[in-house]
Amino acid sequence: MTARPPSTVTAPTASPRFVVRELGPRCFVVDDTVTQLSYDMSFTRKAAQGAADRRNARNV
């Protein structure tokens, strides 16, 4: 197994790329802070946060 060169290792970011935003009562979306697009509309914050966590995990 070879080690990666330091230039290709990504450092953890202080703020996540995907965040949850409330549009109204029982309406939450996952916002991408880089592209300014919205994904995964849901009725609960818990479901939206789960979707944001999955997207952030894939993005790392």
N, CA, C and O atoms as CSV, one atom per row, in Angstrom:
chain,resi,resn,atom,element,x,y,z
A,1,MET,N,N,0.847,-1.171,0.000
A,1,MET,CA,C,0.000,0.000,0.000
A,1,MET,C,C,0.894,1.235,0.000
A,1,MET,O,O,1.838,1.328,0.785
A,2,THR,N,N,0.594,2.175,-0.878
A,2,THR,CA,C,1.392,3.396,-0.954
A,2,THR,C,C,0.632,4.550,-0.330
A,2,THR,O,O,-0.598,4.590,-0.353
A,3,ALA,N,N,1.374,5.477,0.220
A,3,ALA,CA,C,0.766,6.653,0.855
A,3,ALA,C,C,0.450,7.700,-0.212
A,3,ALA,O,O,1.158,7.817,-1.212
A,4,ARG,N,N,-0.595,8.437,0.012
A,4,ARG,CA,C,-0.951,9.527,-0.897
A,4,ARG,C,C,0.010,10.698,-0.711
A,4,ARG,O,O,0.470,10.956,0.401
A,5,PRO,N,N,0.311,11.399,-1.790
A,5,PRO,CA,C,1.098,12.627,-1.627
A,5,PRO,C,C,0.280,13.664,-0.858
A,5,PRO,O,O,-0.946,13.673,-0.970
A,6,PRO,N,N,0.914,14.525,-0.091
A,6,PRO,CA,C,0.176,15.506,0.717
A,6,PRO,C,C,-0.742,16.413,-0.102
A,6,PRO,O,O,-1.723,16.919,0.442
A,7,SER,N,N,-0.467,16.634,-1.366
A,7,SER,CA,C,-1.288,17.542,-2.166
A,7,SER,C,C,-2.675,16.979,-2.464
A,7,SER,O,O,-3.593,17.749,-2.745
A,8,THR,N,N,-2.854,15.649,-2.411
A,8,THR,CA,C,-4.153,15.067,-2.737
A,8,THR,C,C,-4.996,14.753,-1.511
A,8,THR,O,O,-6.149,14.344,-1.655
A,9,VAL,N,N,-4.463,14.928,-0.323
A,9,VAL,CA,C,-5.213,14.655,0.898
A,9,VAL,C,C,-6.069,15.869,1.208
A,9,VAL,O,O,-5.564,16.987,1.311
A,10,THR,N,N,-7.386,15.643,1.359
A,10,THR,CA,C,-8.282,16.755,1.645
A,10,THR,C,C,-8.425,16.940,3.149
A,10,THR,O,O,-8.579,15.972,3.894
A,11,ALA,N,N,-8.373,18.170,3.576
A,11,ALA,CA,C,-8.537,18.482,4.992
A,11,ALA,C,C,-10.018,18.607,5.311
A,11,ALA,O,O,-10.783,19.064,4.461
A,12,PRO,N,N,-10.452,18.216,6.510
A,12,PRO,CA,C,-11.865,18.377,6.874
A,12,PRO,C,C,-12.229,19.860,6.928
A,12,PRO,O,O,-11.462,20.688,7.420
A,13,THR,N,N,-13.394,20.166,6.421
A,13,THR,CA,C,-13.833,21.558,6.405
A,13,THR,C,C,-14.553,21.905,7.699
A,13,THR,O,O,-15.140,21.041,8.351
A,14,ALA,N,N,-14.500,23.174,8.057
A,14,ALA,CA,C,-15.142,23.625,9.287
A,14,ALA,C,C,-16.658,23.644,9.127
A,14,ALA,O,O,-17.381,23.342,10.077
A,15,SER,N,N,-17.147,23.992,7.944
A,15,SER,CA,C,-18.589,24.013,7.721
A,15,SER,C,C,-18.943,22.996,6.640
A,15,SER,O,O,-18.216,22.872,5.655
A,16,PRO,N,N,-20.038,22.270,6.806
A,16,PRO,CA,C,-20.421,21.252,5.832
A,16,PRO,C,C,-20.921,21.879,4.533
A,16,PRO,O,O,-21.420,23.004,4.527
A,17,ARG,N,N,-20.782,21.142,3.438
A,17,ARG,CA,C,-21.240,21.630,2.138
A,17,ARG,C,C,-22.768,21.609,2.054
A,17,ARG,O,O,-23.367,22.523,1.487
A,18,PHE,N,N,-23.400,20.581,2.611
A,18,PHE,CA,C,-24.854,20.442,2.546
A,18,PHE,C,C,-25.458,20.774,3.899
A,18,PHE,O,O,-25.086,20.174,4.908
A,19,VAL,N,N,-26.391,21.728,3.932
A,19,VAL,CA,C,-27.026,22.178,5.160
A,19,VAL,C,C,-28.544,22.129,4.998
A,19,VAL,O,O,-29.060,22.165,3.881
A,20,VAL,N,N,-29.253,22.048,6.125
A,20,VAL,CA,C,-30.712,21.987,6.117
A,20,VAL,C,C,-31.271,23.398,6.263
A,20,VAL,O,O,-30.803,24.188,7.083
A,21,ARG,N,N,-32.296,23.699,5.440
A,21,ARG,CA,C,-32.967,24.992,5.517
A,21,ARG,C,C,-34.473,24.750,5.617
A,21,ARG,O,O,-35.018,23.880,4.937
A,22,GLU,N,N,-35.133,25.523,6.465
A,22,GLU,CA,C,-36.589,25.407,6.635
A,22,GLU,C,C,-37.273,26.408,5.716
A,22,GLU,O,O,-37.018,27.610,5.792
A,23,LEU,N,N,-38.155,25.898,4.836
A,23,LEU,CA,C,-38.890,26.759,3.917
A,23,LEU,C,C,-40.198,27.245,4.521
A,23,LEU,O,O,-40.668,28.336,4.198
A,24,GLY,N,N,-40.775,26.452,5.382
A,24,GLY,CA,C,-42.052,26.782,5.999
A,24,GLY,C,C,-42.392,25.716,7.011
A,24,GLY,O,O,-41.554,24.880,7.346
A,25,PRO,N,N,-43.644,25.742,7.510
A,25,PRO,CA,C,-44.023,24.703,8.463
A,25,PRO,C,C,-43.992,23.326,7.789
A,25,PRO,O,O,-44.617,23.109,6.752
A,26,ARG,N,N,-43.253,22.411,8.404
A,26,ARG,CA,C,-43.122,21.038,7.897
A,26,ARG,C,C,-42.601,20.977,6.472
A,26,ARG,O,O,-43.045,20.135,5.691
A,27,CYS,N,N,-41.675,21.848,6.121
A,27,CYS,CA,C,-41.075,21.840,4.788
A,27,CYS,C,C,-39.593,22.191,4.915
A,27,CYS,O,O,-39.235,23.339,5.176
A,28,PHE,N,N,-38.739,21.183,4.727
A,28,PHE,CA,C,-37.301,21.361,4.867
A,28,PHE,C,C,-36.606,20.885,3.593
A,28,PHE,O,O,-37.060,19.936,2.953
A,29,VAL,N,N,-35.515,21.539,3.229
A,29,VAL,CA,C,-34.715,21.132,2.081
A,29,VAL,C,C,-33.246,21.098,2.471
A,29,VAL,O,O,-32.831,21.715,3.453
A,30,VAL,N,N,-32.469,20.365,1.682
A,30,VAL,CA,C,-31.023,20.314,1.851
A,30,VAL,C,C,-30.423,21.250,0.810
A,30,VAL,O,O,-30.625,21.060,-0.389
A,31,ASP,N,N,-29.689,22.258,1.264
A,31,ASP,CA,C,-29.058,23.220,0.365
A,31,ASP,C,C,-27.582,22.902,0.177
A,31,ASP,O,O,-26.878,22.567,1.130
A,32,ASP,N,N,-27.123,23.012,-1.071
A,32,ASP,CA,C,-25.707,22.872,-1.393
A,32,ASP,C,C,-25.103,24.274,-1.334
A,32,ASP,O,O,-25.498,25.148,-2.105
A,33,THR,N,N,-24.153,24.495,-0.432
A,33,THR,CA,C,-23.593,25.830,-0.244
A,33,THR,C,C,-22.623,26.218,-1.358
A,33,THR,O,O,-22.268,27.390,-1.478
A,34,VAL,N,N,-22.189,25.259,-2.172
A,34,VAL,CA,C,-21.264,25.557,-3.265
A,34,VAL,C,C,-22.026,25.957,-4.526
A,34,VAL,O,O,-21.727,26.987,-5.131
A,35,THR,N,N,-23.009,25.146,-4.926
A,35,THR,CA,C,-23.737,25.408,-6.165
A,35,THR,C,C,-25.033,26.183,-5.953
A,35,THR,O,O,-25.669,26.601,-6.921
A,36,GLN,N,N,-25.433,26.379,-4.693
A,36,GLN,CA,C,-26.671,27.083,-4.351
A,36,GLN,C,C,-27.922,26.372,-4.869
A,36,GLN,O,O,-28.924,27.026,-5.157
A,37,LEU,N,N,-27.878,25.044,-4.992
A,37,LEU,CA,C,-29.035,24.255,-5.388
A,37,LEU,C,C,-29.661,23.611,-4.156
A,37,LEU,O,O,-28.993,23.424,-3.139
A,38,SER,N,N,-30.958,23.269,-4.252
A,38,SER,CA,C,-31.667,22.617,-3.156
A,38,SER,C,C,-32.015,21.185,-3.546
A,38,SER,O,O,-32.366,20.912,-4.694
A,39,TYR,N,N,-31.916,20.270,-2.578
A,39,TYR,CA,C,-32.193,18.854,-2.796
A,39,TYR,C,C,-33.055,18.318,-1.665
A,39,TYR,O,O,-33.174,18.942,-0.611
A,40,ASP,N,N,-33.654,17.156,-1.892
A,40,ASP,CA,C,-34.272,16.324,-0.853
A,40,ASP,C,C,-35.274,17.066,0.027
A,40,ASP,O,O,-35.039,17.231,1.224
A,41,MET,N,N,-36.372,17.509,-0.544
A,41,MET,CA,C,-37.424,18.131,0.252
A,41,MET,C,C,-38.050,17.076,1.152
A,41,MET,O,O,-38.312,15.956,0.712
A,42,SER,N,N,-38.292,17.431,2.416
A,42,SER,CA,C,-38.907,16.489,3.349
A,42,SER,C,C,-39.805,17.241,4.328
A,42,SER,O,O,-39.776,18.468,4.418
A,43,PHE,N,N,-40.610,16.455,5.065
A,43,PHE,CA,C,-41.552,17.030,6.014
A,43,PHE,C,C,-40.970,17.209,7.407
A,43,PHE,O,O,-41.533,17.941,8.221
A,44,THR,N,N,-39.853,16.553,7.694
A,44,THR,CA,C,-39.261,16.670,9.023
A,44,THR,C,C,-37.796,17.092,8.925
A,44,THR,O,O,-37.102,16.769,7.961
A,45,ARG,N,N,-37.350,17.813,9.935
A,45,ARG,CA,C,-35.942,18.231,9.975
A,45,ARG,C,C,-35.028,17.012,10.106
A,45,ARG,O,O,-33.933,16.992,9.543
A,46,LYS,N,N,-35.474,16.003,10.845
A,46,LYS,CA,C,-34.666,14.799,11.054
A,46,LYS,C,C,-34.381,14.097,9.723
A,46,LYS,O,O,-33.251,13.677,9.476
A,47,ALA,N,N,-35.387,13.968,8.876
A,47,ALA,CA,C,-35.193,13.329,7.575
A,47,ALA,C,C,-34.277,14.172,6.686
A,47,ALA,O,O,-33.417,13.634,5.989
A,48,ALA,N,N,-34.461,15.480,6.711
A,48,ALA,CA,C,-33.612,16.363,5.908
A,48,ALA,C,C,-32.171,16.331,6.412
A,48,ALA,O,O,-31.235,16.348,5.612
A,49,GLN,N,N,-31.985,16.283,7.732
A,49,GLN,CA,C,-30.633,16.229,8.288
A,49,GLN,C,C,-29.959,14.908,7.925
A,49,GLN,O,O,-28.756,14.874,7.664
A,50,GLY,N,N,-30.723,13.831,7.909
A,50,GLY,CA,C,-30.171,12.544,7.488
A,50,GLY,C,C,-29.706,12.585,6.035
A,50,GLY,O,O,-28.648,12.050,5.701
A,51,ALA,N,N,-30.501,13.221,5.170
A,51,ALA,CA,C,-30.113,13.355,3.765
A,51,ALA,C,C,-28.871,14.230,3.624
A,51,ALA,O,O,-27.986,13.926,2.824
A,52,ALA,N,N,-28.799,15.306,4.392
A,52,ALA,CA,C,-27.629,16.186,4.348
A,52,ALA,C,C,-26.391,15.444,4.842
A,52,ALA,O,O,-25.314,15.588,4.264
A,53,ASP,N,N,-26.531,14.655,5.899
A,53,ASP,CA,C,-25.402,13.878,6.417
A,53,ASP,C,C,-24.898,12.863,5.392
A,53,ASP,O,O,-23.691,12.683,5.232
A,54,ARG,N,N,-25.833,12.197,4.697
A,54,ARG,CA,C,-25.435,11.240,3.646
A,54,ARG,C,C,-24.694,11.945,2.523
A,54,ARG,O,O,-23.683,11.441,2.034
A,55,ARG,N,N,-25.188,13.106,2.109
A,55,ARG,CA,C,-24.516,13.846,1.025
A,55,ARG,C,C,-23.150,14.344,1.474
A,55,ARG,O,O,-22.196,14.297,0.697
A,56,ASN,N,N,-23.036,14.819,2.703
A,56,ASN,CA,C,-21.734,15.273,3.207
A,56,ASN,C,C,-20.759,14.111,3.319
A,56,ASN,O,O,-19.569,14.289,3.063
A,57,ALA,N,N,-21.230,12.925,3.696
A,57,ALA,CA,C,-20.350,11.759,3.801
A,57,ALA,C,C,-19.836,11.334,2.432
A,57,ALA,O,O,-18.682,10.925,2.306
A,58,ARG,N,N,-20.680,11.425,1.402
A,58,ARG,CA,C,-20.253,11.075,0.047
A,58,ARG,C,C,-19.279,12.098,-0.501
A,58,ARG,O,O,-18.414,11.765,-1.311
A,59,ASN,N,N,-19.412,13.338,-0.065
A,59,ASN,CA,C,-18.604,14.430,-0.590
A,59,ASN,C,C,-17.188,14.432,-0.052
A,59,ASN,O,O,-16.305,15.045,-0.653
A,60,VAL,N,N,-16.948,13.763,1.065
A,60,VAL,CA,C,-15.614,13.786,1.704
A,60,VAL,C,C,-14.625,12.975,0.954
A,60,VAL,O,O,-13.464,12.891,1.356
